Amino acid sequence: MSADHDRYTVFVDHLGGAVLDLDSYYFDRSALPPHERSRLNYDEPAAIDAALLVEHLARFGRGEPVSKPIYAFSTHERVGVETVFPAPIVIVEGLSRRRNRTISRQPSR
């Protein structure tokens, strides 16, 4: 996690909010051999499962909790989930959120 993520977490914990970090939404690459996983470009917006993030934001809008993936960078795979509950403040943290049209079109409330 980034230093920004830690700052956001402290901020929203104090005010009652949630953080969805894009790093958690990388596609699971466990089906690929390890040597192929390391050759993928993880900096391009297509590396992020934007559809799942948008679904999670919609669930928050309905007041429902989400199962945010836990992503292991060392193996390029999802290794579990973390339950995140809806909150009045939701921060979507990550550098590529503005470059990904699916994510950047989501309304702010």
Contacts in CASP RR format, 6 or more apart in sequence:
PFRMAT RR
TARGET T0000
AUTHOR 0000-0000-0000
METHOD contacts of the structure
MODEL  1
MSADHDRYTVFVDHLGGAVLDLDSYYFDRSALPPHERSRLNYDEPAAIDA
ALLVEHLARFGRGEPVSKPIYAFSTHERVGVETVFPAPIVIVEGLSRRRN
RTISRQPSR
1 21 0 8 1.000
1 23 0 8 1.000
2 21 0 8 1.000
2 23 0 8 1.000
2 93 0 8 1.000
2 94 0 8 1.000
4 93 0 8 1.000
4 94 0 8 1.000
5 19 0 8 1.000
5 21 0 8 1.000
5 23 0 8 1.000
5 93 0 8 1.000
8 19 0 8 1.000
8 91 0 8 1.000
8 93 0 8 1.000
9 19 0 8 1.000
11 91 0 8 1.000
12 18 0 8 1.000
12 19 0 8 1.000
12 87 0 8 1.000
12 89 0 8 1.000
12 91 0 8 1.000
15 88 0 8 1.000
15 89 0 8 1.000
16 87 0 8 1.000
16 88 0 8 1.000
16 89 0 8 1.000
17 87 0 8 1.000
17 88 0 8 1.000
17 89 0 8 1.000
17 90 0 8 1.000
17 91 0 8 1.000
18 60 0 8 1.000
18 84 0 8 1.000
18 85 0 8 1.000
18 86 0 8 1.000
18 87 0 8 1.000
18 89 0 8 1.000
18 90 0 8 1.000
18 91 0 8 1.000
19 84 0 8 1.000
19 90 0 8 1.000
19 91 0 8 1.000
19 93 0 8 1.000
20 53 0 8 1.000
20 56 0 8 1.000
20 57 0 8 1.000
20 66 0 8 1.000
20 68 0 8 1.000
20 84 0 8 1.000
20 90 0 8 1.000
20 91 0 8 1.000
20 92 0 8 1.000
20 93 0 8 1.000
21 92 0 8 1.000
21 93 0 8 1.000
21 94 0 8 1.000
22 48 0 8 1.000
22 53 0 8 1.000
22 92 0 8 1.000
22 93 0 8 1.000
22 94 0 8 1.000
22 95 0 8 1.000
22 96 0 8 1.000
22 97 0 8 1.000
22 103 0 8 1.000
23 71 0 8 1.000
23 73 0 8 1.000
23 94 0 8 1.000
24 68 0 8 1.000
24 69 0 8 1.000
24 70 0 8 1.000
24 71 0 8 1.000
24 82 0 8 1.000
25 48 0 8 1.000
25 49 0 8 1.000
25 50 0 8 1.000
25 52 0 8 1.000
25 53 0 8 1.000
25 69 0 8 1.000
25 71 0 8 1.000
26 42 0 8 1.000
26 47 0 8 1.000
26 48 0 8 1.000
26 49 0 8 1.000
26 71 0 8 1.000
26 76 0 8 1.000
26 78 0 8 1.000
27 47 0 8 1.000
27 48 0 8 1.000
27 49 0 8 1.000
28 69 0 8 1.000
28 71 0 8 1.000
28 77 0 8 1.000
28 78 0 8 1.000
29 37 0 8 1.000
29 40 0 8 1.000
29 76 0 8 1.000
29 77 0 8 1.000
30 75 0 8 1.000
30 76 0 8 1.000
30 77 0 8 1.000
30 78 0 8 1.000
32 40 0 8 1.000
32 76 0 8 1.000
34 75 0 8 1.000
37 75 0 8 1.000
37 76 0 8 1.000
37 77 0 8 1.000
38 76 0 8 1.000
40 47 0 8 1.000
40 76 0 8 1.000
41 47 0 8 1.000
42 76 0 8 1.000
43 96 0 8 1.000
44 96 0 8 1.000
45 96 0 8 1.000
45 99 0 8 1.000
45 100 0 8 1.000
45 101 0 8 1.000
48 96 0 8 1.000
48 100 0 8 1.000
48 103 0 8 1.000
49 69 0 8 1.000
50 100 0 8 1.000
50 102 0 8 1.000
50 103 0 8 1.000
51 102 0 8 1.000
52 69 0 8 1.000
53 92 0 8 1.000
53 103 0 8 1.000
54 102 0 8 1.000
54 103 0 8 1.000
54 106 0 8 1.000
56 66 0 8 1.000
56 68 0 8 1.000
56 84 0 8 1.000
57 90 0 8 1.000
57 92 0 8 1.000
57 106 0 8 1.000
59 65 0 8 1.000
59 66 0 8 1.000
59 86 0 8 1.000
60 66 0 8 1.000
60 86 0 8 1.000
60 87 0 8 1.000
60 90 0 8 1.000
61 86 0 8 1.000
61 109 0 8 1.000
63 86 0 8 1.000
64 86 0 8 1.000
65 83 0 8 1.000
65 84 0 8 1.000
65 85 0 8 1.000
65 86 0 8 1.000
66 83 0 8 1.000
66 84 0 8 1.000
67 81 0 8 1.000
67 82 0 8 1.000
67 83 0 8 1.000
67 84 0 8 1.000
68 81 0 8 1.000
68 82 0 8 1.000
68 83 0 8 1.000
68 84 0 8 1.000
69 78 0 8 1.000
69 80 0 8 1.000
69 81 0 8 1.000
69 82 0 8 1.000
70 78 0 8 1.000
70 79 0 8 1.000
70 80 0 8 1.000
70 81 0 8 1.000
70 82 0 8 1.000
71 77 0 8 1.000
71 78 0 8 1.000
71 79 0 8 1.000
72 78 0 8 1.000
72 79 0 8 1.000
92 103 0 8 1.000
92 106 0 8 1.000
96 103 0 8 1.000
97 103 0 8 1.000
97 104 0 8 1.000
98 104 0 8 1.000
END
